[in-house]
Amino acid sequence: MTGKLLLAAAFLALTPVAASSAGDCILDNCADQKPLPSPNPSAPSPASTPDRPTGFGRSGPGPRGASVPGQFDFYVLSLSWSPGFCQTGGAKKGRDQCDSGANLGFVVHGLWPQYDHGFPSDCRGQSAPSRIALSATDGVYPDEGLARYEWRKHGTCSGLSPTDYFANAKAARDAVVIPQPFKDAHQDQRWAPVDVERAFIAANPRLRPGMLAAVCQHGVMEEVRICFTKDLKSFQACPEVVRDRCRAPAMSVPPVR
């Protein structure tokens, strides 16, 4: 009998114990042990939550725990399809991007530090970008106002200086080859979201399914989001970002004007 009791005690000692609620934290949430937010059915839908003053929406899970500069897992490069943005409410706010004759297709909406679950936002302790830093955003962002906003909202969480953050945004943009159908797109088109993604994959050999998402609003393509490793040396799988892709069977792709 004594031998059986000893054997049972040894088995229980080797059996894993379920993690406590304090140990169930995820990424930066571990820093302060804040509980993960529970779904709120009365909260506005992600598409209605503005990420920039010119009308874009940042969907997906929001910030969790303390947002600490430099503490994130990967980047999301968001490329705005200017005609789609302008058609879905941006024309009154992003005038430089939407003026007749601007002739803008894909432009940088933002370079976003991202957690595997959620994203940091509005990190503190970083200075506003200087005129010298902002001068490097010309030709990358469609207007300086957006560059300023993106620095405050996302760049402050990169752990970089404004100059280096904007240099990273340009480097990420330059690393992506825009598919030919979107380089001279002066006619209305309709695309299945998956076919837009496949076109980017075909133009960028290292890009794979599960590393990007075409995003739409009201059936109109607004942007393509592409995930990069933190050092920007390669593309990155990002299931949470991909789940936010356009759900429509087909979307309108307005022409460049």
C-alpha positions in Angstrom: 0.0 0.0 0.0 2.8 2.4 0.9 4.5 1.8 -2.5 1.2 2.6 -4.3 0.8 5.9 -2.4 4.4 6.9 -3.2 3.8 6.1 -6.9 0.6 8.2 -6.9 2.4 11.1 -5.2 5.2 11.0 -7.8 2.7 11.0 -10.7 0.9 14.1 -9.3 4.3 15.9 -8.9 5.1 15.4 -12.5 1.7 16.4 -13.9 1.7 20.0 -15.3 -0.5 22.4 -13.4 -2.7 24.8 -15.4 -1.3 28.3 -15.6 -2.8 30.8 -13.2 -4.6 33.8 -14.5 -1.6 35.9 -13.7 0.6 33.8 -15.9 -1.8 33.9 -18.9 -0.6 37.3 -20.1 0.3 37.9 -23.7 3.4 39.9 -24.8 3.4 43.4 -23.4 0.4 42.6 -21.3 2.8 40.6 -19.1 4.5 43.8 -18.0 1.6 45.0 -15.8 -0.6 41.9 -15.6 -3.6 43.7 -16.9 -6.4 41.3 -17.9 -7.0 40.9 -21.6 -10.0 42.9 -22.8 -13.2 41.0 -23.2 -15.4 41.5 -26.3 -17.8 44.4 -26.0 -20.8 44.0 -28.3 -21.7 47.7 -27.9 -18.2 48.9 -29.1 -18.0 50.4 -32.6 -16.9 48.1 -35.4 -13.2 48.3 -36.3 -14.0 49.9 -39.7 -15.6 52.8 -37.9 -12.7 53.5 -35.7 -10.4 56.1 -37.4 -6.7 55.5 -37.5 -5.9 58.8 -39.2 -7.6 62.1 -39.4 -8.1 61.7 -43.1 -10.6 58.9 -42.7 -8.7 55.6 -42.7 -9.7 52.9 -40.3 -7.3 50.7 -38.3 -9.2 47.5 -37.6 -8.0 44.5 -35.6 -7.4 44.2 -31.9 -6.2 47.3 -30.2 -3.5 48.1 -27.7 -2.9 45.7 -24.8 -1.2 46.5 -21.6 1.6 49.1 -21.5 2.8 50.4 -24.9 6.6 50.5 -24.5 8.7 52.0 -27.3 10.7 49.3 -29.1 8.7 46.4 -27.6 6.8 44.8 -30.5 7.0 41.7 -32.7 6.9 42.9 -36.3 5.9 45.7 -38.7 2.8 46.1 -40.9 3.3 48.3 -44.0 0.0 49.7 -45.0 -0.1 50.8 -48.6 -3.1 53.1 -49.3 -4.8 52.8 -52.7 -5.4 56.5 -53.1 -8.5 56.3 -55.5 -10.2 54.0 -53.1 -9.4 56.1 -50.0 -10.7 59.2 -51.8 -13.9 57.5 -52.9 -14.7 56.2 -49.4 -14.7 59.5 -47.6 -11.1 60.7 -47.7 -11.6 63.4 -50.4 -12.6 66.1 -47.9 -9.7 65.4 -45.6 -6.8 64.2 -47.6 -6.8 66.9 -50.2 -3.2 66.5 -51.3 -3.9 62.8 -51.8 -7.2 63.3 -53.6 -6.8 66.5 -55.6 -7.7 66.1 -59.3 -4.5 65.4 -61.2 -2.6 64.1 -58.1 -2.2 60.8 -60.1 -1.5 58.8 -57.0 -2.0 55.0 -56.8 -0.4 53.1 -53.8 1.2 55.4 -51.2 2.3 54.8 -47.7 -0.4 55.0 -45.2 1.8 53.9 -42.3 4.4 51.6 -40.9 2.9 50.0 -37.8 4.7 48.2 -35.0 2.6 45.2 -34.3 2.3 42.5 -31.6 1.3 39.0 -32.5 -1.9 39.9 -30.7 -2.9 43.6 -31.0 -0.6 46.6 -31.4 1.1 49.3 -29.4 -0.2 52.9 -29.8 0.7 56.4 -28.8 3.9 55.6 -26.8 5.2 58.3 -24.6 8.5 60.0 -24.2 9.4 60.6 -27.8 9.8 64.1 -29.3 7.9 65.5 -32.2 9.6 65.1 -35.6 11.8 68.0 -36.7 11.6 69.7 -40.0 14.7 67.8 -41.2 13.0 64.5 -40.3 9.8 65.4 -42.0 11.6 66.5 -45.2 12.4 62.8 -45.7 8.7 61.9 -45.9 8.2 63.8 -49.2 7.2 61.3 -51.8 6.6 58.6 -49.2 3.5 59.7 -47.5 0.9 61.7 -49.5 1.1 64.7 -47.2 3.1 65.9 -44.2 0.0 65.9 -41.9 -0.3 62.2 -42.3 3.4 61.7 -41.6 3.1 63.7 -38.4 0.0 61.7 -37.3 1.6 58.4 -38.1 4.7 59.3 -36.1 2.6 60.2 -33.1 0.3 57.2 -33.3 2.7 54.5 -34.4 6.3 55.8 -34.9 6.6 56.7 -31.2 6.3 52.9 -30.5 9.1 51.9 -32.8 11.9 52.8 -30.4 13.5 54.8 -33.2 14.2 58.5 -33.8 11.8 60.2 -36.2 14.5 60.3 -38.9 15.1 56.5 -38.6 11.5 55.7 -38.4 10.6 57.6 -41.6 13.7 56.0 -43.2 12.3 52.6 -42.3 8.9 53.5 -43.8 10.6 54.4 -47.1 12.8 51.3 -47.0 9.7 49.0 -46.5 7.9 50.7 -49.3 10.9 50.4 -51.6 11.1 46.7 -50.8 7.6 46.0 -52.2 7.2 45.7 -56.0 3.8 47.0 -57.0 2.1 44.6 -59.5 1.8 45.9 -63.1 -2.0 46.2 -63.2 -1.8 48.8 -60.4 1.0 50.9 -61.9 -0.9 52.4 -64.7 -4.5 51.8 -63.6 -6.5 54.5 -65.4 -9.6 52.4 -65.8 -12.2 51.0 -63.4 -11.4 47.5 -62.4 -12.9 44.8 -60.2 -10.8 42.3 -58.3 -11.4 39.5 -55.9 -9.4 40.3 -52.8 -7.5 37.0 -53.0 -6.4 37.9 -56.6 -5.0 41.2 -55.5 -3.0 39.3 -52.9 -1.9 36.8 -55.5 -0.8 39.6 -57.8 1.5 41.0 -55.0 2.8 37.5 -54.3 3.6 37.0 -58.0 5.5 40.4 -58.1 7.4 39.7 -54.9 8.9 36.2 -54.9 9.6 36.1 -51.1 6.1 37.1 -50.3 3.7 34.2 -49.4 0.0 33.7 -48.6 -0.6 34.6 -45.0 1.8 37.6 -45.1 -0.6 40.2 -46.5 -4.2 41.3 -46.7 -6.2 43.4 -49.2 -8.6 45.6 -47.2 -11.8 47.2 -48.5 -14.6 49.5 -47.3 -18.1 49.4 -48.8 -16.8 47.1 -51.5 -14.0 49.5 -52.6 -10.3 48.6 -52.2 -8.7 50.9 -49.7 -5.3 49.4 -48.9 -3.0 46.4 -48.9 -1.2 45.5 -45.7 2.1 43.6 -45.9 3.9 42.2 -42.8 7.6 42.5 -42.3 10.0 41.2 -39.7 11.1 43.7 -37.1 14.5 44.3 -38.9 12.6 44.7 -42.3 14.9 42.1 -43.9 12.0 39.7 -44.9 8.3 39.3 -45.0 6.5 37.9 -42.0 3.5 35.6 -41.5 0.8 37.5 -39.6 -2.5 35.6 -39.0 -4.2 38.3 -37.1 -3.6 40.9 -39.8 -4.7 38.5 -42.5 -8.0 37.8 -40.7 -8.8 41.4 -41.2 -8.8 41.1 -45.1 -11.7 42.1 -47.3 -14.6 39.7 -47.0 -16.3 40.7 -50.2 -16.2 38.2 -53.1 -15.1 41.1 -55.3 -14.2 44.8 -54.8 -14.1 47.8 -57.0 -10.6 49.3 -57.7 -11.2 52.9 -58.8 -8.8 54.3 -61.4 -5.9 56.7 -60.8 -6.8 60.3 -61.8 
